[in-house]
Amino acid sequence: MLFSCERETQAVSKLTRIDSMPAMTVKNLKVKQSERGMITLELSAPLLRAYEGKDPYTEFPNGVHITFFDSLMQPKSELTAGYGVSYDSRRVMEAKNNVVIRNFNKREQLNTEKLTWDENRKRVFTDEFVKITQVDKIIFGQGMESDELFDNWVIRNVTGTLYVTDRK
């Protein structure tokens, strides 16, 4: 009698490929980035997984929070998301699942389900549905692009605007 388990071995081999296993796992991460001695951003996440290979990436499967600071090291804006992935060599980060950007100075907030941050171009953008809340109105649309601090943004296709009045 001859027995063969080649198919099962191949299946197990695919599941345990070295490039599918994280090279590093970090829990309760908090990282500060600085330029010329001034903090420019702070990133925190409950879990980080870093993968090596042809296109190395860092994954934040349980969410990510990034605070951006101005030249006086005061919080200027922040991004939160339920999931994040950063492609190290491309310098591109994607945020998904309840993505929120707040600009503290302008008192504006962006809500969407997916957002891409291109560090090289210093731009954030999406093709998904967006909602931008301002002091006096809420704007709805499909797709948007902004600078990385959410100071100057454009909604590609505005689908509605709701004006809000203060009734004190």
Long-range contacts (C-beta under 8 A, 24 or more apart in sequence): 19-51, 19-52, 19-53, 20-51, 21-51, 22-49, 22-50, 22-51, 22-59, 23-50, 23-51, 23-52, 24-48, 24-49, 24-50, 25-49, 25-50, 26-50, 38-69, 38-71, 38-73, 39-69, 39-73, 40-68, 40-69, 41-66, 41-67, 41-68, 41-69, 42-66, 42-67, 42-69, 45-84, 55-87, 55-89, 55-90, 56-87, 56-88, 56-89, 57-85, 57-86, 57-87, 57-88, 58-85, 58-86, 58-88, 59-84, 59-85, 59-86, 60-84, 60-85, 60-86, 63-97, 64-95, 68-148, 68-149, 75-104, 76-103, 76-104, 76-105, 76-149, 77-101, 77-102, 77-103, 77-104, 77-149, 77-150, 78-102, 78-104, 79-115, 79-117, 81-115, 91-118, 91-119, 91-120, 92-116, 92-117, 92-118, 92-119, 92-120, 93-117, 93-119, 101-150, 102-150, 103-149, 103-150, 103-151, 106-134, 106-150, 106-151, 107-134, 107-135, 108-132, 108-133, 108-134, 108-150, 109-133, 110-144, 110-146, 110-150, 110-153, 112-144, 117-148, 119-148, 122-147, 122-148, 123-147, 123-148, 124-148, 124-150, 130-155, 135-164, 136-163, 136-164, 136-165, 137-161, 137-162, 137-163, 137-164, 138-162, 138-164
